[in-house]
Every structure is written in structure tokens, then in C-alpha cells.
């Protein structure tokens, strides 16, 4: 802003200083004896505005420079103001009289009014007090708008202070009352013109006062002042020195009464001859030519409407009832442009549509209201003037088209012309307006698609083929998507989601288009009252569930993830209302594929909605209990289900600890206590609720350090070791790979314990090969071998980098060789290479010659 002020200041500075020098008198000394000099200054500023083609903002800055460089006593407070300090003394200092004459002569009363409204009260009081004294010297040509600007903005400020700083109001009420008594009679009496002109001047005064009454009533109802950065200030003033009046009544109503009585006084001056003289003056208002009398009568109508809108004012504002009766005798309801349009035929509308003095958008709307689809020329006119159409007009146009097409049988060529007209108009709207139109149209026509084109499918294909990368997802694509939704919303959503399934690399981009129109077009459909997109995603889910294609299922999961992330459908709603009810009937090994599929979907939804409802957790508990793999029923499908279920339970327990579950947690706790140990190990958050003491479950011995024996593991007697091997081999078929990592305490166990656990595990595997049930289900044993190898690589090998670890390599290899030698022939091809690779890892460790022994490892050994 400083730079902009500097430009204006530079333009004014030289001219004003030159004038001051030529006058031989300082501007701060200009008074009523220097009207000739005042006129020259005003002409200079007018010329400057024309030469520089200054806009309203530049003129506002010029006014501010004059105001700040006027000889006000309180201007010293602005010397430290960060907004205005640099503007002080930037031009010759003006006298108060000179400021008043320049502002009134140049008709800058609007900017003065803004200062009254926004500037600090201490300076506004001084300005108004000064102006009040000089008002009698104002020129009659600018008196009416000048007084209106002062009184209207001052009243607004009074109403604002009434609510925020009541003790400051009294000073301004006094000034308002004084200015409202401005002597228009004296001004008119001194006018050098005919009596007819003087009568007409009273028309302007009366109209101004009536409009001021209406304005005051509006401000009584809405007194808030919108902040304006241009008038921001940072100076402080102690208002405690002002008179601290105490009162309860609204001072604004007192001011309104003053103006109402002023109106009544003027109305008594208006004789029939004066009233009739107003018909001789023509005024252009809102591009319409009217007589002054018509303008006064219309203002009277608006004022009476304002009075009627607040009935209680009659009892609290003096003179308002009398004024209302007076103006009721002359009021005239304004003939609006809308009234003209409503009475016009199509030809008249077309004539006015091209009249720049008319509001062309309104006349175009009038043509649309009459109906354009019976006439190709009218449709062409609308298309060519599409830039005049707003969202409401576009909605009317669409509804008119639907009504026309629905009631009349037309040829496809005509149908195409109508669609092209509509589409052209739609393109002219901004994206937000397009969505507004789509929303309104969808609500009115969601179960119909009368505008659908035979080429709908082909154009949908073309649209999706255009989508290649993010930066091509432009307004054109959005507009086309909106138009296709208008044609057939349901078919568009279905096709878009299917396209996501068949073109994974485009899924996110297509979903972004769905996301764009979803708020406006994704309406609900019976019987389930689900949105179009949600309903089709559920339909696809049921279709994909029965497919044997893993890629298809993976692509569908990708769609679900994107749709939920973009809020096209609710992850929580999909999980609780649709997925979990489908899981209960799938609680059978025969439907393990279905259960695995549902868990895949939940794994996608879980990060988005963080589920932890009691019934959801209870269902996971049942699934884990039911689908834990055993020797007799082992399958990799069950392993997959158990692994996913454990992950979901662990995440749910995290949420349970963070949230209050209420009384339902007691029921869940009862259920958890009855669950098998392999399940309860994941329900700690539930079991901890209440006052039950935690105790170690002996059934989970395999997960404790030293397989439950701690450091005594290495000192077990032969029969104790045999019991341990027997207990361990029973649990191994049911453990997931992640659970294998925790065997014997996992990474917490030291090397000696882990070494002994390795021998126990190998012995357990050797014994398992002697179990008939295991020999009948070698897939189970193959999975155990895979998990065993993973355990060794995760827990044992990292601890063997010490000297003691390398020295133990021959013992590990010997055991491993024994296991490899008894491997069933059916597993030779798949598992022998893995065991040999593990053997190679042992050998590689024995060849390492470390520079220094791992301190941590040595500490563990000791």
C-alpha cells in the first residue's frame, strides 16, 4: 500500500506546492476569503485525475492524503501509526475549511463517509465538529449527497458503538442531531435560479431524507461494520476523558426519530405545485429513465416497506407512524426490470437482450422462461450468450429441456441440437456452479435420464481414454464428467468404477473425477438407500468374491482403498454394515476363500477407520479360533486367515486402550477369557480391563524365554527335555510365521538359550515326521520347515557373529543335516534347496574372521 500511496503522492506533491507558491499564501491559512484559490486547487486535482486516468482506489488515496495533511489537533496521534506516519507532511498542510471545500466541491463525500465509519472516534469527532460549523458554506449542487453521506455513515457508527462502546455514543448523537438540522431552506432561498428549480430541489431533499430513514432502519437491524484494511490504524487514545453518560435506551432510535420528523417537516413544505414540478425532471436510474416524482414515490414505497418490516419501531421512534401515513399517500411500487421482462414477448426480450443499458442476463433468463426449445434461432441466441448464464438459470434451462423432451416426441437430430445447446451453456459455468446445477438437477430427475444420448457409452469411453496423468485432469474433463452425469448418472458411476477395475493405473484419476461430482450426483437409491457408487462397489465385491482371479481381487482392493480415501464411500460404513455381516455365514472351512477375501478388504479399511467396536473384535476372535491351522485340517488358506486376523486384533487392541468401550467391554472380556490361549495372547487390552490380575498362561510356554524354563533351559534332565519336545511339537503346526519369531522369547533370549531352542525345534520336527497324521498332510510339515528356516535366520544367525557362535556351527550343521536326510521325498524338490541354503549360511559364518568380537554378543554369553 505504501508504494501505491507514494505514486499518488508524487503526482499531487508538485502541483500543490506549485499552487501554494503562486498563491503567496499557505494552504493551512486558506479561509472563506479565498474561494477563488480553492476553486483553482479543485480544478488542478480534477485535471490530475483525468490526465492520470485514476480509478476509484487512487482517488480514495488522494482523499486520504488531504485528510491526513489537514490541520487537525488530534493528528499528532498518527505520528507513531505504522500505517500512516509516512504520509504526514507529504503534501502542503491544509486548513480545515480548505479540506471541507475540496471534498464537497470534488464530491468526495463517499470517501469522507468511509472515514467517518472506519476511523478512530477521537479524530472522527474532531472532523465532524469542524464540518458541522462549515456546512452552511456548502454549494447547493453537492449539499444533498454530502449530508446524506455524513448522516448515514455517522448513524451506522452510532449503532455499532451502541453495541460495543456505549460510553462513546453520546458525543456522536449530539453531532448527528446538529447535522440533521441542516438548513436546506436557507440553501434553497439563496439559490440563483427560478422558483421551479427551487421546487425541484425539494424533491431531491425529500427523496434523500426518505432514503436515509430506510437506511437507518436497516442499520438498526444490522449494525455490524465490515473491516476495511485500507482504513486500518494502530494509534491509541484514552477515551476516559470523554463524558461517561449512562443510559438504557437505544440512541440510534432517537436519531431515527430526528430524521423522521425532518421528513415530516419537509413533506409539509411540499405543496401540490411543488409535487407536480417534480414531473419535469428526468433521471436515469438503473438504466431506466424516470421522473423525479417517480423516484420520490418509489423511495417512499421502499421506506414504508422498511418501516413495516420492524413493527415495534412505531412505539419507540417518535414521528414514524405519522411519516408512514404521509408517504402511504404518494408511494409507488417500483417497476423492476423483472416486471418488464414478465410482461414482454420473445421479440421484445430479444430487442432488450442486445440493449447494453439493460441487465442482459435477466433478459436472457426471461427468454429461457418463455421457452427456447421450440425455436432453433432462440437456442442459438442462448448458446451465443452462454456467458450470461448463472447456475440458477442453467437449472431452469435443464428443467425446461426435460419438460419439453418428456412431453413431445422429437427426432434425434433435434434432440442432439438441444443437448449441444445445454452443453455449451454448461461449459460457460465455473466448476463450482456446474456442481450446483448437477446437484439440483439430480435431485429433481434422479430416476430419469431423458437427456441421454445414443453415443453416451462411446463418449464415456473417450473420456476415460483421455485420462493419462494428473495434469490432464482439467476443467474440460470435469465439465464432460458433469454433463455425462446429467445424461445418465447411474450408468456413469457404474461404468467409471468398472473402468477402475479394468485399468488399475487409471483408477486414482478416474476416482478423482467421481470424487469431483459425487457430492452433487452420488444420490441414494432404493431399496437399501445406498449411494450409486457405494451400491456398485458392493455389487462388484460380491462378483469379485466368487472369482478365482487373484489379480481381479487385488485390483478391487485398490478401488476400495482409493474410494474410501477420497470419501466416495465410508470405510466405517462398509466395514460395520456390509463386510462384518457377510463374515458370519462364512465361518466354515468350506468358505475359507471368502473369509480370506473379507479379511483382505478389512486390512484395506482398517487404517482408514481404526475399528474397535466390541462386536467387530468378537467376530475376529471367532474367526481366529475357527480358522487356526492344525495338522488334520491344515491349508495355506487357514495360515493366511490366521495371520491377517492376528494383525487386525493387534491393531484393534491398540484402539481399545485409547478409547472408552463402556459396559460392552465386560461382555467382550467374558468371551476373551473363554478363548484358547493362542487367541487370548492378543487380547491383553480386554483382559486387563477391570480388576483381574494378569497371570502367565502356561499354555504359552513356547513364547517365554527359554521355552518357559528361562536360563535353566540348558540344564534340563533328559526326561524334562523329552517332555519339552513333545509339548513344542504339538503347538508348531498352529503358529504363524510372526509367532515363530517369538518362540523362546525371540530376540530377548541369549545365544545359549537360542542354541538350545534350535536343538529342541529340530528334535520336534524329527518327531513330527513320525506322526501318521503329519505324513498324510505334508503341506503342513512344509510350512513348518519354512517357518523354522525363518526362525533361524531371524533369531539365531544374528547371535552367531561372536566367537562362541562360530565355534558352534558344526553342531548346528550336524542337526540340520540330520533333518535334511529324513526329509520326505514329496518335499525334496521344494524344501531341500531351502535347507541347503540355510546350511550354507552356517558355513559362511564359520569363515568370518572378525576384527573384533561383538561386545553385545559376548555380554550375552556371560
N, C-alpha and C positions, 0 to 999 in steps of 0.2 A: 504493500500500500504506500510505503514511503516513496518509492520510485515514481508511482503514479501521481502522487501529490507534487513531487519535485517537478515533473513535466508541466503540470498546470501552473505551479508557482512561477516557473521560469517564464511562461507566456504572459502572466499577469504583471510580474515584477517591474519589468522595464517600462511597460505602458503606464502603470500607475505612478511610478516615480517621475517619469517624464511630465505627466499631467500635473503632479504636485508642484514640480519646479516651475512650470509655466504659469500656474495659478498664483504663485507667490504667497500661498497660504498652505499651512499643513492640513492634511485631511482630518486630523484629530480636532481641529478648530472649526470645521465646517458646521454652520448652523442654518437657521431659516433664512438668513440674509444671503445665502449662496446657492440658491436653487438653480441658477444658470450653470454653475460649476458641477452641481450634482447631475444635471442633465447630460453634460459632456462626459462625465465618468461613466454614466449608464450607457451612453451611446458607444463609448470605447469598448466596454465589456461585451455589448451586443455584437459589435463588429468582430471582436476576437472570437466569439463563439461561432459566428458564420464562417470566418476565414479558416478556422481550425476544424470545422465540421464536428464540433464537440457533441458527444452523446450525453444522455442524462446523468451518467455517473461522473463525467468530467465537470458538468455544471454543478453537481452536488459538491464536488471538491472545491470548486470556485467559491460557492457559498460558505463552505466551512472555513476557507482561508479568510474571507471577510469577517465571519463571526469571531474567529479566534484572534484576529488582529483589530478588534474593536475595543474601545477604551472602557472595558468592564472592570469594576472594582475587584470582582472575585476571580479574574483571570489569572491572578498570581498562583492560585491553587493548581493550575495546569503546568506550571514551570517544571514540576517534577513528574508529570504524567508521561509515561513511556510512549503513549500513542500520539500525543500532540505537542510535546515540548519542542520538537524540532520545527514546528510550524509557526510558533510565536515569533513576532517581529520579522517575518519573512517578506512582508509587504508593508507599505506605509500604514501606520495605525489610523483607524477610522474613528470619527466621533459617533456617538450613539445615534444621533439624528441622521448622519450620512448613511449608516448601516440600514436604518429603517427606510429611508427614501430609496436606496438602491434595491433592497429586497422587494419593496412594494412596486416600484417602477418596472423592474425586470420580471415581476410576477413570479418570484421565487418563494412564494408563500408556502408551497408544498414542502420545501426543504426546511423552512423555518418551523413548520408544523412537526416535522420529524425530530427536530432538535428539542422542541417542547416535550415531545413524547419520550425521548430516549435519554436526554442529557440529565446530569445530576440536578436535583431540585434547587440547590442553592444558587446555581447560575441561571436556571430557568426562571426563578422568581425575579432575579435582577433584570433579565431580558424583558420579561412581560411587564414589569413595573415601568420600565423605560418606554416600551412600545405603547403602553396604555396612555401615557401622557402625550405621545406624539401622534396618536391615531387621528386626531382632529385635523391633521395636516395631510392626510392621505388623499390621493387623487380618486375621484368618484369612479373612474374606469376600473380600478383594481380593489376598491373597498369591499365589495361583496365577497369575492373569493378569499381575500385576505382575512377578513373577520371570521369567515367560516372555518378556515384552516386553523386559526388560533383557538377558537372555541371548541371545535370538535376534538382536536388533539389534547387540549387542556382538560376537557371533560373526561377523556379516556384516561389521562394521567390521574385525575382525581379519583376515579373509580378503582384504579389499580392501587393507589395509596390507601384508599379506604380499607382495602383488604390486607395490605402489607405494612404500611407505616402510617397508621391512623393519625398520629400526632402532627404529621406534616400537612394534612389536608386543609386545615383552616386558612392558611395563607393563600392557597390557590383558589379556594371558594370565593374569597374576597375579590381576588383579581378577576375571576370568571364573572362574578356578578357585575363588576365595574365595566368590563369589556362588553358584556351582553347589553349594556345600556347605551352602546354606541349610537350617536345621534345621526341616524340616516336622514331625518327630516332636515337637519341643518345642511348636510351634504347636498341633498336634492334641491333645497332652496337656493343654494349658491351656484347650481349648475347653469351654465350659459347655453341654454337650449330652449326649445318650445315646451309648452305645457304638456303636449302629447308625449314627448320624450320622458318628461319627469314622471308622468303616469306609468309609462312602461318600465321605468327604473324600479318603481314599487313592485312590479311583477317579479323582477329578479330578487329583490329583497325578501318578498313573501315566500317565494319558492325556496330560497336559501334557508330561511328560518324553519319552514316545514321539514325540509330535509334534515336540518340539524336536530329537530325533535325526534325524527325517526332514528337517526344515528345514535342519539343519547339513549334511547330505549334499548337498542341493540347492545350498547356497551354496558348497560345495567345488567343485562343477561350474560354477557361475555366480556369481562374486563381484562382478561389476560393480554399481556403485551409480548409479542414475538421478539426475541432478541435480534439485534442487528449488529453484526461485527463492525460495521462502518462507524457506529457511534459508541464503540466500547471505550471505557475510560478507567483510569486506575487512581484518580485523586481521591483524597479523603476530606471529610468536612464534619465538624461537630454540630449536629442538629439540636443538641441540648439547649443551645442559645435561642432556638425558635420558641414561640409561645406554645405551651403544652395544654391545649384545650381538651376538655373532657366532654364527650357527647355520645349518645347511643344511636341516634337516627342516622340514616344514610344521607350524607351531604350531597351525593350525586342527584338524589331525588329533589333536593332543594334547588340545585342548579337547573334541573329539567323543568321545574315549575317556573323558574325565571324565564326560560326561553318560551315555554308555553304561553305565558302571559304576554311576552313580547309579540308572539304571533297573533294573539287576540287583539292587541293594540293596533297592529298593522292592518288586520282584517277590517277594523272599524274605519280605517282611512280609505279602504278600497271601496269606492262608490261604483255605481253601475258604469259610469263613464270611464273610470279608471280600468275596470274589469274588461270592458269592451275594447279598450285601446290595446290590450294585450294581443288581440287577434291580428294586429297589423305587423307583428314581429314574427319572422320565420326563423326557426332554429333547427340545425341539423343535429340530431341526437341518435346515436347507434345507427348511423347511415340512413336514418329516416327523417324527412323534413316535417316539422311540426310547428304550430304557432306557439308563442309564449304562453297563451292562455291554456292550450292543451297540456303544455309541460307543467304548468302550475297545478292543473286539475289532476293530472296523473301523479304528481308528487303528493297531492292531498290524499289520493287514494292509498298510496303506499304508506303514508304516515298514519292514516286511520287504521290500516291493517296492522301496523306495528303496535298502535295503542291497544287494539283489540286482542293482540297476542298475549298481553300481560294485564288481565282484568284488575288485579289488585292495585295497580298504579292509580286508579281512579280515587281510591281512598287515601292515598299518601302523597299525591302530587297535586298541588293547587293549580287550578285552571285547566287541567287536562280534559275534564268532562265537557266544559264549555267549548274548548278548542275542537273536540271531536264532533260536537254538534255543528259547529261552524263549517268545518271542512266537509262534513257529510253532504252539505248543500251544493257543493261545487265539484266533488270528487268525480273522477272519470277513470274507469279501469283501463290501464294502458293496452293498446292494441299491439300485441307482440308479433314478432316475426312468425312465431309458431301459429298464431291465429291466421295470419295472412296465408301461410302455407296450407293450412287445413281447408281454407276456402277456395284454393286455386286448383285448376285442372292441370293436366300433364303439360299442355303447351305453355301455360303461364309459368309453371315451375321451370320448364326448360329455359324460358326467357330470363328469369331471375337467377337461374343457376350460373349463367355466364355474366352476371352483373357483379363487378368487383365490390360494389357498395353493399352487397347482400352477404349474409353468412352462408357461403356456398355449401358447407357441409349440411346445414339444416335443410336447404332446398333439395339437395341430393337425397337426403333421408325422406323428404316429402314425396319425391318421385318413387322411391322404393316402396313407401307405404301404399301408394296408389296401385302399384303392381307393374313390374317391368318385363315379366317373362312372356307376356303375350306379344311383345314388340321387340324384334331384333335390334332396331335403332336405339331403343331405350336401354337395352342390355349393353350396347356398345358405349353409350354415354356413361353408364355406370362404370364399366371397365376402364374407360379412359380417365375417369375421375376417382379411381380407387384410392388415391392418396387422401381423399377427404373422408374416407370411411373409418369409423372407430369400432370398438368391439361391440357396442350395443347395436349399431346399425348393421354390422355384419351378422349378428344373431338374428335380427329381423329379416335380413335378406335370405339367410338359410331357411328359416322357418317358412318364409313366403314361398321359397322354391319347393320345399317339401309339400306344402299345401297344394301348390299348383300341379306338381307331378302326380300327387296321390289322387287328385280329383279328375284329371284329364288324361286320356290315352294319347301319348305323343310318340313320334318317330324317334329312333335312336339318334339320328343326326341332330334333331332339336334338343334332345336330352344332352348330347355332347356339348352343344353351344351353351346350355345352362350351366353345366359343370365347369366349363372353361371360364365363364364369367365369374362364378363363385370362387374358383381357384385363384384367378387374377386378383380379386378383391382380398382374399385371404393373405396372399403374398405381401400385400401392401401394409399389413399389420405387423407390429413388433411381436417377437416370440411370446412375451407375457400376455399380450392381447389375444394372440392366437389360442393360447391355452384357455383364456377366459371364454372365448367363443366356443371352443370344443367342449368345455365343461357344461355350459348352458345348453348346447345342442344335444349333448349326450343325455342329460337329464330329461330332456323333452322327447327324444327319439331313440332311446337306447334299445328298444326292442324292434326297431325297424331299420332298414337300410335302403330307403328309396332312391338315394343318390349314387348307389354303387354302379360302377361301370363294368362292361363286359371284359375290359382289359385290366381289371383290378389285380388279378393274380400275376399277370405279366409285369405290371408296374411295380408290384411289391418285390418281385424277383430283381428287377432292375435296381430298385432302391438298395436292397441288401448287397447287390454286386458292387455298388458304388463305395461301400464301406470297406476301406482298406487300412486306414490308420486314423489315429485320434484327430489330427489336424484337418482331416477331411469331413469331420462330423460337424458341418457348418449349419448356418441358418437355413440353407436350401434343403438340407436333409431333414431338418426339424419341420420345416413347412410341409414337405412332402409327407412326412410321417403324420402330421396333424390332419392333412387332407385325406390320407388313406383311412385314418381313424374315423373321420366324418363319414366316409363312404361306407365302411363296414368295420366297426371297432372290434367286434368279437373275432372275425376272420383274421384281422391284422395281428392281434395278440397271439392267436394260435399259430399263425404262420411264422411270426417272429421267434417264438420260443422253439418251434421245430427247427428253424434255421440255426439257432444257437446249438442245438443238439447235433446237427449235421456239419456245422462249421465251427469247431471249437475255437479256432484262432480269431473268429469274429464275434464270439459270444459276448465279450465285455462291451464291445462297441454297439452291438445290437441292443443289448440290455440297457445301455445308456440312452438309446432312443426310446425304449419302453419307459425308462425312468422319467424321461422328459415329458411324455404325455400321460403317464399313469395317474398323477393327481387329478387330471381333468377327465380321463376317459376310462379308467380301470374300475368300472362300476360293478356292483354285485348282481349276481343272477340267482334265481331260484333253482332248485329247492333249498340249497344249503346256504344261500346268501353269501357266497364267496366271490371275490373279485375275479374278473376274467382271467388275469394272469395266474392267480393263485389256483383257480379251478383247473386250468390247463396243466399247470405244474403237477398237481395231484393226479390228473389223468395220465400224464406221462410217467409218473412214478410207478403207477400200477402196471403200466405197459412194460416199462424197463425192468421191473422186478421179475417178470417171467422170461426175460431174455437171457440167453446163455452167453451173450457178448460182454466180456469184461470191459472192453473199450466203451461200449454204449453206456454201461453203468458209471464208468469213470467220468464220461462227458456229462452225464446227467448230474452227478455230484457237483461238477464245475458250475453248471447252470444254477443249481440250488444255492451254492455259495455266493455267486455274484448277485442273484436276485435278492437274497437276504441282506447282503452287504449294502446294496443300493436301496433297501427298504421297499422294494417292489412287493415283497411278501414278508410277513413277520416270522422270524426264526422261532420265537417262542410259541406262536400260534401253530405253526407247522409241527413243532415237536410235541406239544402237550395235547393238541386237539386232533392230530391226524396220525403221527408216527406211533406214539405210545399205544393208542387203541388198536393199531394193527399188529403190535407185537404180542399181545396176549394170545390170539389164536395161533401164533407161530411158535408156541412154546413146546415144540416137538422136534426130535432129531430129523424127522422126515422133512421138516421145513427149515432145516439149518441154513440153507441158502438164503431164504427170505430173512431170517433173523440176522444173518451176517450183513445183508443189504441194508436193513433198517439201522443197524449199528453204524454202518459207514455213513449214512445220512446224518445220524446224531453226532458223529465226530465232526462233521462239517458245521452243524448248527451250534454245537456246544460252546465254541469260543465266542459266538455272537450273542448268546442269551444267558450263558452261565447258569444252566438249570440246576436246581437243588430242591425241587418240590418233593415232599415225602413220598407220594405215590410213584414218582419217577424213580427215586432211589430204590424203593421197594421192588419195582419191576426189574431193575438192574441186578438186585440181589437174587431174585428168582431165576433170571437168565443165567447168571454165573453158576448158581447151584445146579441148574438143569443141564448146562452145556459144558461143564468141566470134563475134559477128556479122561478116559480110563482105558485100561488095556483092552477090555472087551468091546468098547464102542468107539475106539479111537478113530479120529479123522482129522485132517489138517483144517477142515472147516470149523471143527469144535475148538481147535487151538486158536484160530483166528478170532472166533467169537469171544473166547475167554480173555484173550489179550486186549481186545477192544473194550470189553466190559470192565476190566480192571482199570484201564486208563480213565474211563468215564466215571467210575466210582471214586477214584482218587481225586479227580477234579471236583466232583460233587461234594466230597468231604471238605475240601478247601472252602467251598462256598458255605457249607453248613456251619463251619467255625466262624464265618464272618457275619452270618445272618441269624436272626431270631426265628426259629421254626414254630414257636408256640407249643401248644399241647400235643400237636400231631407227632412231635419227636418222641413222645413216650411210647406211642404205638410202634413207631419205627424201631425204637430201642428194643422193645419186646421181640420184634421179629429178628433183629440182628443177633440177639442173644441165643436164638434157636438155630442160627445158621451154622454151617460147618466151619471149622477153624480156618480152612483155606479162604473162606469168604470174609469171616469176621476180622481177619487181619487188616482189611481195608475199611473197616467201619469204626475205627478208633474214635472219630469225632462224635459219632452217635453213641457209642458205648460210654464215652466219658461224660455225657450229659447226665445230670442227676448226681447222686452221691455214691455211686458204686465204685469201689476201689479197683484199680487196674491190677490184674494178676497175670503172670506169664502163662500162656496156654502151652501145655506140654506137647500138644499135637503139632505145634510149630517149631519143634526142636531143630528141624533142618535149617531154620533161618537164624538161629542163635549162634554165637561164637563157639567154635569147636563142636558144632552139631549138638549144642546143648550141654557139652561137657567142659567148655572153656579150655583152660590150659591143661586140664587133666586128660584131654583127648589123646595125647601121645603116650600116656601111661596106662591105657585100658588093658584089662586082662583079656585073654583070648575069648572067653565066653561073652564078655561085655562087648567086645568088638564084633562078634558074630551077631549079637542082638542089634547092634547099631546098623550093621549092613542090612539085616533083614528089615528093620524099620525104614531105612533110607530107600531101599529099592521099591517099597510099596508106594512111596509118595512121588517118585520121579516121573511116572507117566502123566501125572496131572499138572505138573509145573510148566509154566510158560517160560520162555527164554529169559524174560526180565526177572522172573522169580529164581531161576537158576543162578543169576548173578548174586543173589543174596544168600546162597547156600553157605552154611558155616560162618555167617557173619560177613561174607563178601569181602570187600576191601578192608574191613576192620580187623580181620584175622591176620596174625603174623605169619611169617613164612613157614615155620614148623607146623602150625595148625593147618595151613592151606595144603602143605605137602601131605599131611596125614589124611586130610579130606579127599585129596586126589586118589589116594590108595583105596579109601572107603568107596568112592564113587566107581572106580574101576572094578572093584570086587562086586559091587551091587550090579553093575552091568553084566558081569560074567555070570552071576547067579540068575539074573533075569532071562538069560538065554536058555536056562534050564526049565523055565516056566512054560508049560504047554500053551497057555493062552497067548503068551507073547510070541511064540513061534507061529501061531495062527494069525497074528496081526503084526507082521514085521514092519509095517509103516510106522507103528508106534515106536519100535526099537530104533528105526532110522531117525525119527525125530529126537529121541533121547540122545543118540550119538551126536547129532547136530548141536544140541544144547550143551552136551558135555564138552565138545570142542570149543564152543563159545565161552564156557566157564573157564576152561584152561587158559585161553588167550586173554580173557578179561581179568581174571583174579590171580592165576598162578604165574604166568610168564613175566608180568611186570615185577614180581617179587624175586625173580631168579637172577637178577643182574649182580647180586652180591657174590662174593667168593663161595659162600656156603651153598648158594643156589646153583652155581655152575658145577660144583662138586657132586650135586645130587642128580645131575642129568642122566647118568647111566641107569639109576633106579627108575626114573620116570619112563625112560625109553623101554626098559625091560617090561614094565607093566603094560605100556602101550602096545608093544609088540605082541604080548600075550593076548590082548583084546583083539588086535587085528587078525591074529591067527585063527581065532574061533568065529570070525565074522561069517554069518550065513551067506551062502552063495548068492541069494537073491539081492543082497545088499553090497556084494563085492564091487559092482560097477559104480555105484553111486557114493558109497561111504569109504572104501579103501583109499581112493585118492585124497580124501579129506584127512584121514588118519595119518597117511604117509606125509602129508604136508605139515601136520602137527609135529610128527617125528623130526622133520627137517628143521622146524623151529627150535626144538630142543637141541639139535646138533649145532645150529648156528649160535645158540647161546654159549655152548661149551667152547666155541672157538674164540669168543671175545676175550681180549686181554685188556682189561680196563686200566686207565691211567691211575685212577684212584677208586677205592671201594666206595660204593654208595653209603653215605653215613646213615641215612634213614634206614636203609636195609639192615645195616649192622646193628643199629639200635634195636630194631625189631627182633633180631636173632638173640640179643642179650636180654 
